[in-house]
């Protein structure tokens, strides 16, 4: 993946004592084809440069197109009200003919790999993911003193000046609470490093990219904080020692300290490099402390001490190492805190993802494992169930066999409509069954309004799907009764679900909606409760459909249609006549029932279902008629 390197050269401002001259560096991955927002606002920007006050909070939009090998920068136009003193936030490019930076007047420009653009005090450079970090000058010399210590060994070393270390480390709690991103955490911790280690000239979070081999070793500076007066602040970005990083992160996997001498690494007589020019009279040093979480990250701290290593006696060399060991100890402590913070942050992100897989009613228990475990234990409860099934799903899938992903998106939108109507009313989505959703109420705790909530959810689902498809192609079943609810399934794959006859009855009632030609069918107990909840039928209305025989149930049950007063199946004044006709049908008075249904409800699908039952036996009840029947579906084309 391509990366964008940002090097910010902040100049000291005498009007702002808190503003120190510093060089900040960081790298941002560039996902292909995804617009990225660039600006100063860490909370909202994908690419944030908070130190550069000459960059707007929202400065530009970047788009990386790998097939064109091009990064397009679109500067966001200023928004009113304008600044009294607008920041110098123009986008600049280097003009090869004029040999200077010029403003991008159109607001849009593009760069390729290795090219740069400038905004404010920051230079942005596009890098290839296969690019190798420039070699550090110290790697051209030798490191005659190399120390390495494990975390346990460093913990046993006492602080020589604990007060100074604590003053710096006391910033950490507020720092950790304030950050919202991994990059933000690295940036804040590096500031703590620079405060805690006054001899350090530079601090960085470095990383070994995936796929790196010993023969092709790469090292990426993820975030850096450099004092500009130091040798590390000269020229481009901070260049850590690849040799030290490889030894600490790959070979030893522990904190390593190197002190360098100007003698060339090629041995006596080898030609010195330019590194020799600026390390005479000083000893460059660096500490690289790897993360112990397997991430291939490390905290890298570098500086220089007075006195050239090869000219110092052993006592002076030992003192330098002892002093720098204190820095190793602080670095190890900070790395441990970074690891813990990242682990908590990742767990928080995982928790957000996991929450989506758990019923919303359980979210408040996710932070209390003991209570959650108790809630999930299967137990019998009075449950109200809702089952919704889309119509003609198999046909729809077959017709879109060549565009399955698009078809799935449309089905997913319908499923989302169903599930949101359930969860918005404190219900639980037990799961998706192809093109259907099972929801329930009364768990983990009973709710005195659960039947009402389920009924309102059913009405909402039907209305939304009707508005969305123009045909309302769905069926819903509602029941209430005792069921086992909780974490059910195999020991290695358990989900929140239901078990019991009441659940099966919900499926059977939903299937009968096709035969009756109505969208929602409920059980007798649900209908009785709704009659008490809304006795005047101002919002929720039910009407009897008869005594039906459901597959798998030895005894017949009474079924009712549920509908909204805003979209009535029949008029209010017809309810009494309808109930009388259904009662006649159930009692076996089919001649009267048929005449009444034909005269008053001939266009009603539910009435037509009852008439189909009577037509099968020429409008005469069969022998041993007990009022129950299996609703026949209409013949195709009728």
C-alpha positions as CSV (number, residue, x, y, z in Angstrom):
1,X,0.0,0.0,0.0
2,X,1.3,3.5,-0.9
3,X,2.0,5.9,2.0
4,X,2.0,9.6,2.4
5,X,4.8,11.0,4.5
6,X,4.3,14.3,6.2
7,X,7.3,16.3,7.6
8,X,6.3,19.4,9.5
9,X,8.9,22.0,10.4
10,X,7.4,24.1,13.2
11,X,9.2,27.3,13.9
12,X,9.4,28.9,17.4
13,X,7.0,31.8,18.0
14,X,8.1,34.4,20.5
15,X,4.5,35.3,21.0
16,X,3.6,31.8,22.1
17,X,6.1,30.6,24.7
18,X,4.5,27.1,24.6
19,X,5.2,26.7,20.9
20,X,8.7,25.1,20.5
21,X,10.6,24.7,17.3
22,X,10.3,21.0,16.4
23,X,10.2,18.7,13.4
24,X,7.3,16.3,13.3
25,X,7.1,13.4,10.9
26,X,4.5,10.7,10.3
27,X,3.2,8.3,7.6
28,X,-0.3,7.6,6.5
29,X,-1.4,4.6,4.5
30,X,-3.4,5.4,1.3
31,X,-6.2,2.9,0.6
32,X,-6.9,2.8,-3.1
33,X,-9.9,4.8,-4.3
34,X,-11.0,6.1,-0.9
35,X,-11.3,9.9,-0.4
36,X,-9.3,10.9,2.6
37,X,-9.8,14.2,4.5
38,X,-6.6,16.2,5.4
39,X,-6.5,18.9,8.0
40,X,-5.6,19.8,11.6
41,X,-8.6,18.3,13.4
42,X,-7.4,15.0,14.8
43,X,-10.9,13.9,15.8
44,X,-12.4,14.2,12.3
45,X,-9.5,14.0,9.8
46,X,-8.1,10.9,8.2
47,X,-4.8,12.6,7.8
48,X,-4.3,15.0,10.7
49,X,-1.4,17.5,11.2
50,X,-2.4,19.1,14.5
51,X,1.0,20.9,15.0
52,X,0.8,23.0,11.9
53,X,-1.4,26.0,12.6
54,X,-1.1,27.2,9.0
55,X,-3.2,24.2,7.9
56,X,-7.0,24.6,8.2
57,X,-9.0,22.2,10.4
58,X,-10.3,20.7,7.1
59,X,-7.8,21.5,4.4
60,X,-8.1,19.1,1.5
61,X,-9.4,15.8,0.1
62,X,-6.9,13.3,-1.2
63,X,-7.6,10.4,-3.6
64,X,-5.0,7.7,-4.4
65,X,-5.4,5.9,-7.7
66,X,-2.8,3.2,-8.0
67,X,-3.8,2.2,-11.5
68,X,-2.9,5.8,-12.6
69,X,0.0,6.0,-10.2
70,X,-1.5,9.3,-9.1
71,X,-2.5,11.1,-5.8
72,X,-5.0,13.9,-6.5
73,X,-5.2,16.8,-4.0
74,X,-8.3,18.9,-4.0
75,X,-8.1,21.9,-1.8
76,X,-11.3,22.6,0.1
77,X,-12.5,26.2,-0.5
78,X,-12.6,28.5,2.5
79,X,-15.9,28.6,4.3
80,X,-17.5,31.8,5.6
81,X,-17.0,33.5,7.9
82,X,-13.4,34.0,6.7
83,X,-10.6,34.3,9.1
84,X,-9.6,37.9,10.2
85,X,-6.0,36.7,9.4
86,X,-6.3,33.8,7.1
87,X,-3.7,31.1,7.5
88,X,-1.1,30.5,4.8
89,X,-2.7,27.3,3.8
90,X,-2.3,27.3,0.1
91,X,-1.2,24.2,-1.7
92,X,2.2,24.5,-3.3
93,X,4.2,22.5,-5.8
94,X,7.8,22.8,-6.9
95,X,8.1,24.4,-10.4
96,X,11.1,22.8,-12.2
97,X,11.3,25.7,-14.6
98,X,11.2,28.5,-12.0
99,X,13.0,26.4,-9.4
100,X,10.7,27.5,-6.7
101,X,7.4,26.6,-5.0
102,X,4.4,28.0,-6.7
103,X,0.7,28.0,-5.6
104,X,-1.8,25.7,-7.1
105,X,-4.3,28.2,-8.3
106,X,-7.0,25.8,-9.5
107,X,-7.3,24.1,-6.1
108,X,-6.6,20.7,-7.7
109,X,-3.2,19.1,-8.4
110,X,-1.8,15.6,-8.7
111,X,1.6,14.0,-7.8
112,X,3.2,10.7,-8.5
113,X,5.5,8.4,-6.4
114,X,8.4,10.3,-5.0
115,X,6.9,13.7,-5.6
116,X,5.8,16.2,-3.0
117,X,3.4,19.1,-2.3
118,X,3.5,21.6,0.5
119,X,0.8,23.2,2.7
120,X,1.8,25.6,5.5
121,X,4.9,24.3,7.2
122,X,4.4,20.7,6.1
123,X,5.8,18.8,3.2
124,X,3.8,15.8,1.9
125,X,5.6,13.1,-0.1
126,X,4.1,10.1,-1.8
127,X,6.0,6.9,-1.1
128,X,5.8,3.4,-2.5
129,X,5.1,0.6,-0.1
130,X,8.1,-1.2,-1.6
131,X,10.4,1.8,-0.9
132,X,13.4,1.3,1.4
133,X,14.0,3.9,4.1
134,X,17.2,5.9,3.5
135,X,20.2,4.5,5.4
136,X,21.1,6.4,8.6
137,X,24.6,7.9,8.6
138,X,25.5,6.1,11.8
139,X,25.1,2.8,10.0
140,X,28.2,3.7,8.0
141,X,30.2,3.6,11.3
142,X,30.6,1.0,14.0
143,X,28.9,0.6,17.3
144,X,31.6,-0.5,19.7
145,X,29.2,-0.5,22.7
146,X,26.0,-2.5,22.4
147,X,23.8,-3.2,25.4
148,X,20.6,-5.2,25.5
149,X,18.2,-5.8,28.4
150,X,14.9,-7.6,28.8
151,X,11.8,-5.9,30.3
152,X,12.4,-7.8,33.6
153,X,16.0,-6.8,33.8
154,X,15.1,-3.1,33.3
155,X,12.4,-3.3,36.0
156,X,15.1,-4.4,38.5
157,X,17.2,-1.3,37.8
158,X,16.3,1.6,40.2
159,X,15.6,5.1,38.9
160,X,18.6,7.3,39.4
161,X,16.3,10.4,39.4
162,X,12.8,9.1,40.1
163,X,11.3,12.6,40.6
164,X,12.3,13.7,37.1
165,X,10.9,10.6,35.5
166,X,7.6,10.9,37.5
167,X,7.2,14.5,36.4
168,X,7.2,13.4,32.8
169,X,5.2,10.3,33.3
170,X,2.4,12.0,35.3
171,X,1.3,13.5,31.9
172,X,0.4,10.0,30.7
173,X,-3.1,9.5,32.2
174,X,-4.4,12.7,30.7
175,X,-2.6,12.0,27.4
176,X,-4.1,8.5,27.2
177,X,-7.7,9.7,27.9
178,X,-7.4,12.5,25.3
179,X,-6.4,10.4,22.3
180,X,-8.9,8.7,20.0
181,X,-6.6,7.1,17.4
182,X,-3.4,5.0,17.4
183,X,-1.5,7.8,15.5
184,X,-2.7,10.3,18.1
185,X,-1.4,8.0,20.9
186,X,2.0,7.7,19.3
187,X,2.2,11.5,18.9
188,X,1.3,12.3,22.5
189,X,3.7,9.6,23.9
190,X,6.6,11.0,21.8
191,X,6.0,14.4,23.4
192,X,6.3,12.7,26.8
193,X,9.5,11.0,25.7
194,X,11.0,14.3,24.7
195,X,10.1,15.8,28.1
196,X,11.3,12.9,30.1
197,X,14.6,12.6,28.2
198,X,16.2,16.0,27.8
199,X,19.3,14.5,26.2
200,X,17.3,12.9,23.4
201,X,17.3,14.8,20.1
202,X,14.7,12.6,18.4
203,X,12.1,10.0,19.3
204,X,10.0,7.9,16.9
205,X,7.7,5.0,16.6
206,X,9.2,2.7,13.9
207,X,7.7,-0.3,12.3
208,X,9.0,-3.2,10.2
209,X,6.5,-3.6,7.3
210,X,5.0,-7.0,6.5
211,X,7.0,-9.1,4.1
212,X,10.4,-7.7,5.2
213,X,13.3,-10.2,5.0
214,X,16.9,-10.0,6.4
215,X,18.2,-9.5,2.9
216,X,15.7,-6.8,2.1
217,X,15.2,-5.2,5.4
218,X,12.8,-2.2,5.5
219,X,12.0,0.2,8.3
220,X,9.2,2.7,8.4
221,X,9.0,5.8,10.6
222,X,5.4,5.9,11.6
223,X,5.7,9.0,13.8
224,X,8.6,11.1,14.8
225,X,9.4,14.1,17.1
226,X,12.8,15.8,16.4
227,X,14.5,18.8,17.9
228,X,15.4,20.9,14.8
229,X,18.8,22.0,16.1
230,X,20.0,18.4,16.3
231,X,21.7,16.5,13.5
232,X,18.5,14.4,13.2
233,X,16.6,17.6,12.3
234,X,18.6,18.4,9.3
235,X,17.3,17.8,5.8
236,X,14.4,15.4,5.4
237,X,12.7,13.1,7.8
238,X,14.3,11.3,10.8
239,X,16.5,8.3,9.7
240,X,16.9,5.7,12.4
241,X,19.5,3.0,12.3
242,X,18.2,0.0,10.4
243,X,20.8,-2.2,12.0
244,X,19.8,-1.3,15.5
245,X,16.1,-1.7,14.7
246,X,16.7,-5.1,13.1
247,X,18.7,-6.3,16.1
248,X,16.1,-5.1,18.7
249,X,12.9,-6.0,16.9
250,X,13.9,-9.2,15.0
251,X,17.0,-10.8,16.4
252,X,16.9,-10.1,20.1
253,X,13.3,-8.9,20.7
254,X,14.4,-6.7,23.6
255,X,15.6,-3.2,24.3
256,X,18.9,-2.4,22.7
257,X,21.3,0.5,23.2
258,X,24.0,1.4,20.7
259,X,26.8,4.0,21.1
260,X,28.6,4.8,17.8
261,X,32.2,5.7,17.0
262,X,33.3,7.5,13.8
263,X,35.4,4.5,12.7
264,X,34.0,3.3,9.4
265,X,32.1,0.0,9.6
266,X,34.2,-1.3,6.7
267,X,37.2,-1.5,9.1
268,X,40.5,0.3,9.4
269,X,41.6,2.0,6.1
270,X,38.0,2.2,4.7
271,X,36.9,5.6,3.3
272,X,34.9,7.6,5.8
273,X,31.4,8.8,4.8
274,X,29.9,12.2,5.4
275,X,28.7,10.9,8.8
276,X,32.3,11.5,10.0
277,X,31.8,15.2,9.4
278,X,29.3,15.8,12.2
279,X,30.1,13.2,14.8
280,X,33.6,14.4,15.6
281,X,33.7,15.3,19.3
282,X,30.4,13.6,20.1
283,X,29.0,10.1,20.6
284,X,25.8,9.4,18.8
285,X,23.5,6.9,20.7
286,X,20.1,5.4,20.2
287,X,17.8,3.1,22.2
288,X,15.3,0.9,20.3
289,X,12.7,-0.8,22.5
290,X,10.4,-3.2,20.6
291,X,6.7,-3.8,21.5
292,X,6.2,-7.2,23.0
293,X,2.8,-7.7,21.3
294,X,4.1,-9.1,18.0
295,X,3.2,-6.0,16.1
296,X,6.8,-5.3,14.9
297,X,6.6,-1.8,16.3
298,X,9.3,-0.2,18.4
299,X,10.0,3.0,20.3
300,X,13.3,4.5,19.0
301,X,15.1,7.3,20.9
302,X,18.3,8.9,19.6
303,X,20.7,11.7,20.7
304,X,24.3,12.5,21.2
305,X,26.6,13.0,24.2
306,X,29.7,15.2,24.5
307,X,32.9,13.4,23.9
308,X,33.9,11.1,21.0
309,X,33.6,7.5,22.0
310,X,36.9,6.2,20.8
311,X,38.7,9.0,22.7
312,X,37.0,8.4,26.0
313,X,38.4,6.2,28.8
314,X,36.4,3.2,30.1
315,X,35.1,5.1,33.1
316,X,33.6,7.8,30.9
317,X,32.1,5.3,28.5
318,X,30.6,3.3,31.4
319,X,29.0,6.5,32.8
320,X,27.4,7.3,29.4
321,X,26.0,3.7,29.3
322,X,24.7,3.9,32.8
323,X,23.0,7.2,32.2
324,X,21.4,6.0,29.0
325,X,20.2,2.8,30.7
326,X,17.9,5.1,32.6
327,X,16.5,6.2,29.2
328,X,16.1,2.5,28.3
329,X,14.1,2.0,31.5
330,X,11.8,4.9,30.8
331,X,11.4,3.7,27.2
332,X,10.5,0.2,28.3
333,X,7.9,1.6,30.8
334,X,6.4,3.8,28.1
335,X,6.2,0.9,25.6
336,X,4.4,-1.2,28.1
337,X,1.9,1.6,28.7
338,X,1.4,2.0,24.9
339,X,0.8,-1.7,24.5
340,X,-1.8,-1.7,27.3
341,X,-3.5,1.4,25.9
342,X,-3.6,-0.1,22.4
343,X,-4.9,-3.4,23.8
344,X,-7.7,-1.6,25.6
345,X,-8.4,0.5,22.5
346,X,-8.6,-2.6,20.3
347,X,-10.8,-4.4,22.8
348,X,-13.1,-1.3,22.8
349,X,-13.3,-1.4,19.0
350,X,-13.9,-5.2,19.1
351,X,-16.6,-4.5,21.7
352,X,-18.3,-2.1,19.3
353,X,-18.3,-4.7,16.6
354,X,-19.4,-7.5,19.0
355,X,-22.3,-5.2,20.2
356,X,-23.8,-5.4,16.7
357,X,-23.9,-9.1,16.9
358,X,-25.6,-9.1,20.3
359,X,-29.2,-8.0,21.0
360,X,-29.4,-4.4,21.9
361,X,-31.1,-5.3,25.2
362,X,-27.8,-7.0,26.3
363,X,-25.5,-4.1,25.5
364,X,-25.7,-2.7,29.0
365,X,-24.5,-6.1,30.4
366,X,-21.5,-6.5,28.1
367,X,-19.3,-4.6,30.6
368,X,-20.4,-7.0,33.4
369,X,-19.4,-10.5,32.4
370,X,-20.8,-12.2,35.5
371,X,-24.2,-10.6,35.0
372,X,-24.1,-11.3,31.2
373,X,-23.4,-15.0,31.9
374,X,-26.3,-15.1,34.2
375,X,-28.6,-13.4,31.7
376,X,-27.6,-15.8,28.9
377,X,-28.4,-19.0,30.9
378,X,-31.4,-20.7,29.2
379,X,-34.6,-20.4,31.2
380,X,-38.3,-20.5,30.7
381,X,-40.0,-17.2,30.2
382,X,-43.3,-15.7,28.9
383,X,-42.2,-14.7,25.4
384,X,-43.9,-12.7,22.6
385,X,-42.6,-13.8,19.2
386,X,-42.7,-12.2,15.8
387,X,-41.7,-13.9,12.6
388,X,-41.5,-12.0,9.3
389,X,-40.9,-13.6,5.9
390,X,-40.4,-11.9,2.5
391,X,-42.5,-13.1,-0.3
392,X,-41.1,-14.7,-3.5
393,X,-37.5,-14.6,-2.3
394,X,-36.6,-17.8,-4.2
395,X,-38.0,-16.4,-7.4
396,X,-36.2,-13.1,-6.9
397,X,-32.9,-14.9,-6.3
398,X,-33.3,-17.0,-9.4
399,X,-34.2,-14.0,-11.5
400,X,-31.0,-12.2,-10.3
401,X,-28.7,-15.2,-10.4
402,X,-26.2,-13.2,-12.4
403,X,-26.3,-10.3,-10.0
404,X,-26.3,-12.0,-6.6
405,X,-24.4,-9.3,-4.8
406,X,-26.9,-6.6,-5.9
407,X,-29.8,-8.9,-5.1
408,X,-28.4,-9.6,-1.7
409,X,-28.1,-5.8,-1.0
410,X,-31.8,-5.4,-1.8
411,X,-32.7,-8.3,0.5
412,X,-30.4,-6.9,3.2
413,X,-32.2,-3.6,3.1
414,X,-35.5,-5.4,3.7
415,X,-34.0,-7.4,6.5
416,X,-32.6,-4.2,8.1
417,X,-36.1,-2.7,7.9
418,X,-37.5,-5.7,9.8
419,X,-34.8,-5.9,12.4
420,X,-34.7,-2.1,13.2
421,X,-38.5,-2.1,13.7
422,X,-38.0,-4.9,16.3
423,X,-34.9,-3.4,18.1
424,X,-36.4,0.1,18.1
425,X,-39.1,-1.3,20.3
426,X,-36.8,-3.1,22.7
427,X,-37.2,-6.4,21.0
428,X,-34.5,-9.0,20.4
429,X,-33.5,-10.2,16.9
430,X,-32.9,-14.0,17.4
431,X,-31.5,-14.3,13.9
432,X,-32.0,-14.2,10.2
433,X,-33.4,-17.3,8.4
434,X,-32.6,-16.6,4.7
435,X,-35.1,-13.9,3.8
436,X,-36.9,-14.0,7.2
437,X,-36.4,-12.5,10.7
438,X,-37.4,-13.9,14.1
439,X,-37.8,-11.4,16.9
440,X,-39.0,-11.7,20.4
441,X,-39.9,-9.7,23.6
442,X,-39.8,-10.6,27.3
443,X,-36.2,-11.5,27.6
444,X,-33.8,-11.1,29.3
445,X,-36.5,-9.5,31.6
446,X,-40.3,-9.5,31.2
447,X,-42.0,-6.4,29.9
448,X,-45.6,-5.7,30.7
449,X,-45.9,-4.0,27.3
450,X,-44.2,-6.6,25.2
451,X,-47.3,-7.7,23.3
452,X,-48.1,-4.1,22.4
453,X,-44.5,-3.5,21.3
454,X,-44.5,-6.6,19.1
455,X,-47.8,-5.6,17.5
456,X,-46.6,-2.1,16.8
457,X,-43.4,-3.6,15.3
458,X,-45.4,-5.9,13.0
459,X,-47.6,-2.9,11.8
460,X,-44.4,-0.9,11.2
461,X,-42.7,-3.6,9.3
462,X,-45.6,-4.1,7.0
463,X,-46.0,-0.4,6.4
464,X,-42.4,0.2,5.6
465,X,-42.1,-2.8,3.3
466,X,-45.3,-1.8,1.5
467,X,-44.0,1.7,1.0
468,X,-40.6,0.4,-0.1
469,X,-41.7,-2.2,-2.6
470,X,-45.2,-0.9,-3.6
471,X,-46.6,-4.4,-2.9
472,X,-46.0,-5.2,0.8
473,X,-44.6,-8.6,-0.1
474,X,-44.2,-10.1,3.3
475,X,-46.1,-12.1,5.9
476,X,-45.9,-11.8,9.7
477,X,-46.9,-14.1,12.5
478,X,-47.3,-13.1,16.2
479,X,-47.7,-15.4,19.2
480,X,-47.3,-15.3,23.0
481,X,-46.5,-18.1,25.4
482,X,-43.8,-20.0,27.4
483,X,-40.5,-20.6,25.7
484,X,-36.9,-21.4,26.7
485,X,-34.8,-18.3,25.9
486,X,-31.1,-17.6,26.2
487,X,-27.9,-18.9,24.7
488,X,-28.8,-22.0,22.8
489,X,-26.9,-24.2,20.4
490,X,-23.7,-26.3,20.4
491,X,-21.0,-25.7,23.0
492,X,-18.7,-24.1,20.4
493,X,-21.4,-22.2,18.5
494,X,-24.2,-20.8,20.8
495,X,-26.4,-17.9,19.9
496,X,-29.3,-16.1,21.6
497,X,-32.4,-18.0,20.5
498,X,-35.7,-19.5,21.5
499,X,-37.1,-23.0,21.9
500,X,-40.6,-24.1,22.3
501,X,-44.0,-24.8,20.6
502,X,-44.9,-21.1,20.7
503,X,-42.0,-20.4,18.3
504,X,-43.2,-23.1,15.9
505,X,-46.7,-21.7,16.0
506,X,-45.4,-18.3,15.0
507,X,-43.9,-19.8,11.9
508,X,-47.2,-21.6,11.1
509,X,-49.3,-18.5,11.5
510,X,-47.0,-16.5,9.3
511,X,-47.3,-19.2,6.6
512,X,-51.1,-18.9,6.7
513,X,-51.0,-15.3,5.7
514,X,-50.6,-16.5,2.1
515,X,-53.8,-18.5,2.3
516,X,-55.8,-15.8,4.0
517,X,-54.3,-13.0,1.9
518,X,-53.6,-10.8,4.9
519,X,-50.2,-9.5,6.1
520,X,-50.3,-10.2,9.8
521,X,-51.9,-13.2,11.7
522,X,-51.8,-13.4,15.5
523,X,-52.7,-16.0,18.1
524,X,-55.8,-15.7,20.4
525,X,-53.8,-14.6,23.4
526,X,-52.2,-11.8,21.4
527,X,-55.6,-10.7,20.1
528,X,-57.1,-10.8,23.6
529,X,-54.3,-8.6,25.0
530,X,-54.6,-6.1,22.1
531,X,-58.3,-5.8,22.8
532,X,-57.5,-4.8,26.4
533,X,-54.7,-2.5,25.3
534,X,-56.7,-0.7,22.7
535,X,-60.4,-1.5,23.4
536,X,-61.8,1.2,21.1
537,X,-59.5,0.2,18.2
538,X,-58.0,3.6,17.7
539,X,-54.7,2.2,16.5
540,X,-54.6,-1.6,16.7
541,X,-57.5,-3.8,15.5
542,X,-57.9,-7.6,15.3
543,X,-60.6,-9.6,13.6
544,X,-61.1,-13.4,13.9
545,X,-60.2,-15.7,11.0
546,X,-61.4,-19.0,12.4
547,X,-60.1,-22.0,14.2
548,X,-57.1,-23.3,12.2
549,X,-55.1,-26.5,12.3
550,X,-51.4,-25.8,12.3
551,X,-48.9,-28.5,11.1
552,X,-47.3,-30.2,14.1
553,X,-49.9,-29.1,16.6
554,X,-52.5,-31.7,17.9
555,X,-55.1,-29.2,18.8
556,X,-56.5,-26.4,16.6
557,X,-56.0,-22.7,17.5
558,X,-57.9,-19.6,16.9
559,X,-56.2,-17.2,14.4
560,X,-56.8,-13.4,14.1
561,X,-55.7,-10.8,11.6
562,X,-54.0,-7.7,13.1
563,X,-54.1,-4.4,11.2
564,X,-53.8,-0.7,11.7
565,X,-56.7,1.6,12.1
566,X,-55.0,3.8,9.5
567,X,-55.1,1.0,6.9
568,X,-58.1,-1.1,7.8
569,X,-58.8,-4.4,6.1
570,X,-62.6,-3.9,6.6
571,X,-64.6,-0.9,7.9
572,X,-65.3,-0.6,11.6
573,X,-69.1,-0.9,11.0
574,X,-68.4,-4.3,9.3
575,X,-66.6,-5.9,12.3
576,X,-69.8,-7.2,13.9
577,X,-71.1,-8.7,10.6
578,X,-67.6,-10.2,10.0
579,X,-67.4,-11.8,13.4
580,X,-70.9,-13.2,13.0
581,X,-70.1,-14.8,9.6
582,X,-66.9,-16.4,11.0
583,X,-69.0,-17.7,14.0
584,X,-71.5,-19.2,11.5
585,X,-68.7,-20.8,9.6
586,X,-67.1,-22.3,12.7
587,X,-70.5,-23.6,13.9
588,X,-71.1,-25.3,10.6
589,X,-73.9,-23.0,9.4
590,X,-72.2,-22.7,6.1
591,X,-75.2,-21.7,4.0
592,X,-75.7,-18.6,6.1
593,X,-72.0,-17.9,6.4
594,X,-71.5,-18.2,2.7
595,X,-74.4,-15.9,1.9
596,X,-73.1,-13.3,4.3
597,X,-69.5,-13.5,3.1
598,X,-70.6,-13.2,-0.5
599,X,-73.0,-10.3,0.1
600,X,-70.7,-8.2,2.3
601,X,-67.1,-9.3,1.8
602,X,-66.8,-10.8,-1.7
603,X,-63.6,-8.9,-2.4
604,X,-62.0,-9.7,0.9
605,X,-59.1,-12.2,0.6
606,X,-59.8,-13.6,4.1
607,X,-63.5,-14.2,3.2
608,X,-62.4,-15.8,-0.1
609,X,-60.2,-18.2,1.9
610,X,-63.2,-19.3,4.0
611,X,-65.3,-19.7,0.9
612,X,-62.7,-21.9,-0.7
613,X,-63.0,-24.2,2.3
614,X,-66.7,-24.4,1.9
615,X,-66.5,-24.9,-1.9
616,X,-64.4,-28.0,-1.5
617,X,-67.4,-29.9,0.0
618,X,-70.1,-28.0,-1.9
619,X,-70.8,-25.7,1.0
620,X,-71.7,-28.6,3.3
621,X,-69.6,-29.2,6.5
622,X,-67.7,-32.5,6.4
623,X,-68.6,-35.3,8.8
624,X,-67.4,-34.7,12.4
625,X,-66.9,-31.0,11.7
626,X,-65.3,-29.4,14.8
627,X,-64.9,-25.9,13.3
628,X,-61.2,-26.3,12.5
629,X,-59.6,-26.3,9.1
630,X,-56.4,-26.0,7.1
631,X,-56.5,-22.7,5.2
632,X,-56.2,-23.5,1.5
633,X,-54.1,-21.1,-0.7
634,X,-55.8,-19.7,-3.8
635,X,-55.3,-21.4,-7.0
636,X,-52.7,-19.8,-9.3
637,X,-54.4,-17.3,-11.6
638,X,-57.5,-16.8,-9.3
